[in-house]
Amino acid sequence: MKKNVLIIIGLLLITPCHAQTVIDTVTYRFIYDFQAKIYENSNQLFPDEHWLDIGKNGGSKYYSHWHALRRAVADSIRSAGGDHQDILNEYQKQGLEISHFDYYVYKNYPEPDEQTVILSTAENLQYDEKMGQDWELLDGDTLIMDHLCRKAQTTYHNRTWTVWYAQDIPICDGPWKLCGLPGLILAARDSKEEYIFCCIGISNHVNEPMTILSERTMKTTPVKAHQTMEMIKNDFDQYLNSKYNGSFKTVVVDQKGRVTKATSVNCTFIESYK
C-alpha cells in the first residue's frame, strides 16, 4: 500500500476552519493566570491566560485566551486561502503565546447541571457529562482581588484540589470544571502543585457573544476522549495508525526544516478517567 506522508512542523497540528454558533451573551469575564506542569520529566510550570465567561442565561465558557487567539488567526488565514507557513508567520508577527491547554468547558450547557467539553486537539473531540464536585468547607480565609475568600477542598478525577471562593460574588462557578460552591472560585491548586489557577482580572458588562463550535466536532464519551488525547500527545504515530489503519507515516521536522526523531513527550494530564 502506498504510504501517505504527514509533515508536522513544530508539532503544530493542521485543523480545518471552525464554524461558531452563538449560545448566550457574556455579562461577566474573570481572567485567570494559569500555571501547569506539562511534561512528567520536568518540574517547570508553563504559563497561560484563561478566561471564564459568565452568560446572561446562567451558562459559562472556560478556555485558554491564548489558544483562542491562535485558533482565530489560523481560521482567518485559512479562509483567505493561506497555508500552514502563513499561519506560523502571523503567529510570530503578532507575538502570540503558545498554549498547552486545549479544553473548552461549557457549564450548564446543553442543560442545567450538565457540561459540554471540547478538546481542540488533532480533531475536535466533544463530550457531555454531569458538572460539579463534592466539597468539604474548611477553616481559613484570604484576600484575592480585594475579595475575602473562604477555603474548600475536593478530590476530583484523582487530584485533590484546594480552592478559595468569594462569597460576595454569588456565582457558583470557577476555573476549568471546578464549580458548585456558594461563591466564585478565585484561586485553585492541586495537591502536587502541577495545576494552579489565580484570578487576576474581572470585567463587568462585557456584552459579547458566547460561542461554541457548531460543526466538525466528533462526539464521544469522556473516557474515549481522554484516551485519544493521551495517545495524540504521547504517541502520535500510534494515534495515526489506529485512526488510518497504518496508511500514514509521520515525518517530524524542526523549525529549520530538518528531519528529527519523534520521541514520546510524556505529557501530564489535569484529570484521569481511568
Number of C-alpha atoms within 10 A of each C-alpha: 5 6 10 11 11 12 17 15 20 13 14 12 12 15 17 13 16 19 12 12 13 12 15 20 20 24 20 18 21 20 22 24 16 24 19 22 22 21 16 13 11 11 11 13 16 16 17 20 21 25 22 25 25 26 22 15 12 16 24 25 26 23 21 22 19 18 22 15 15 20 17 12 16 25 18 15 17 16 12 9 9 13 13 15 10 13 19 17 11 15 17 10 9 10 9 15 16 14 18 15 23 16 19 22 23 27 30 18 21 13 12 12 14 16 22 20 23 23 20 18 18 16 18 20 23 22 18 20 14 14 18 18 16 12 17 12 13 13 7 10 14 13 13 16 13 8 14 15 24 21 19 20 19 17 15 18 12 11 16 14 20 19 25 27 30 26 17 12 16 12 18 18 24 28 26 21 19 20 21 18 24 16 20 23 28 27 23 25 21 19 13 11 14 20 20 23 24 22 22 15 13 13 11 11 10 14 14 14 15 21 16 19 15 11 12 15 16 14 15 13 14 17 13 14 21 19 14 18 22 17 16 17 18 17 16 21 20 14 18 18 14 12 11 10 10 15 14 16 13 16 15 17 17 13 9 8 11 10 14 10 9 14 11 10 14 15 15 18 17 17 11 14 11 8
